Amino acid sequence: MKRSLSDKEREETLSEAETMVGMADAAIKELESVLGNRRVNLPEEHAVRFAQDVFLYLRDQEQKVKEALSDSLRSGE
């Protein structure tokens, strides 16, 4: 049984998604600055790049949630 979210629940979830997108962006930028440090060895660089990929994926997923919620709030579904 599929239950629709109330407008309040959509707004709260949208706010959380916006926060998560912001946090993922900050993490991606921080990891990029770590890569700019020339003292990072190759295994560390691979780990940092993997972490960046994870955050990019999470940011993209949260962005999709954010867009879907924004659309549903606009259309009043």
Beta strands, then each sheet from edge to edge (+ up, - down):
end
